[in-house]
């Protein structure tokens, strides 16, 4: 089925919403708390990576290590960028 000609297409709806205000940074205490949670999870991922490596599970160790690095990265971004 072919698309209708542009003259028959409906006009886009008008927006009644007000523009959203700029994004405010999180409070420092919230950033510290989120970074602490990320540090705990990164430690757990690191523990899985080490245990898997010692147990000879190379793929699981790589996945745990990647999880550890990604979680630590996001925790650092949360703390320093807000």
C-alpha positions in Angstrom: 0.0 0.0 0.0 1.4 3.4 -1.0 1.7 6.3 1.5 -1.0 8.9 1.1 0.0 12.2 -0.6 1.3 14.9 1.7 -1.8 17.0 1.2 -3.9 14.2 2.8 -1.6 13.6 5.8 -2.8 15.1 9.1 -1.0 18.0 10.7 1.2 17.3 13.7 -0.6 18.0 17.0 0.2 21.3 18.8 2.0 20.9 22.1 0.3 22.4 25.1 3.1 21.4 27.5 5.4 23.9 28.9 9.1 23.4 28.3 10.8 21.3 31.0 13.2 23.2 33.3 16.9 22.4 33.2 18.2 19.4 35.1 19.5 20.0 38.6 22.4 18.1 40.0 21.7 15.5 42.8 22.5 16.6 46.4 26.0 15.5 47.6 24.6 13.1 50.2 22.6 11.3 47.6 25.7 11.1 45.2 27.8 9.7 48.1 25.2 7.1 48.9 24.8 5.9 45.3 28.6 5.7 44.9 28.8 3.7 48.1 26.2 1.2 46.8 28.1 1.0 43.5 31.4 0.3 45.4 29.7 -2.6 47.3 28.4 -4.1 44.0 31.8 -3.6 42.3 33.4 -5.4 45.2 31.0 -8.3 44.8 31.6 -8.4 41.0 35.3 -8.4 41.7 35.0 -11.2 44.2 33.1 -13.3 41.6 35.8 -12.5 39.1 38.6 -13.6 41.4 36.8 -16.8 42.6 36.0 -17.7 39.0 39.6 -17.2 37.9 40.9 -19.3 40.7 38.3 -22.0 39.9 39.4 -22.0 36.2 36.3 -20.4 34.8 37.9 -17.9 32.5 34.7 -16.7 30.8 32.9 -16.1 34.1 36.0 -14.3 35.4 36.0 -12.0 32.4 32.3 -11.3 32.8 32.8 -10.6 36.6 35.7 -8.3 35.9 33.8 -6.4 33.2 30.9 -6.0 35.6 33.3 -4.8 38.3 34.8 -2.2 36.0 31.5 -1.0 34.6 29.9 -0.6 38.1 33.0 1.2 39.4 32.9 3.6 36.4 29.2 4.4 36.9 29.8 5.0 40.6 32.6 7.4 39.9 30.5 9.2 37.3 27.6 9.5 39.8 29.9 10.9 42.5 31.9 13.4 40.4 29.5 14.5 37.7 26.4 14.6 39.8 
